[in-house]
């Protein structure tokens, strides 16, 4: 499924996902040309970190708010995931 996003804040982007899922932005490209492809490996060996956010939200954050690779790398470095 290809979806075009025009957020109220941040950059417009398109994302590619699987029909029937509620997650957007796993793979996409934004108006500045920054592309993201996220591959998640599912595991039963996980731990929940307090104050963290789902890894699936990372791609959307990068597409919507980062204009350069440097900005994306900085965002990734400070991202605490839930597992």
C-alpha positions, 0 to 999 in steps of 0.5 A: 500500500502506498500512502501520501502523508501531508502532516500539519507539522513537518515534511510531507512524505510517501510511505510503503506498507502492507495493506491492513496494518496501522503502521505507516512510514516503515519504508518511504521517502520525504520531500527532501529526498531522505529515504528510510527502510526499516526492517524489524526482526520479531523476537520473543526475547524482549524487554520493555524500557520505561520512557521509550517509544516503539521502533516502528515510530522511528521511521515516521519520525525520520521521514516527517522531521529530518532533512539530512542524513546528519539529522537522521543519524542524530535522531537515531542515536537518541532513540530509546526503543521499547524492545 
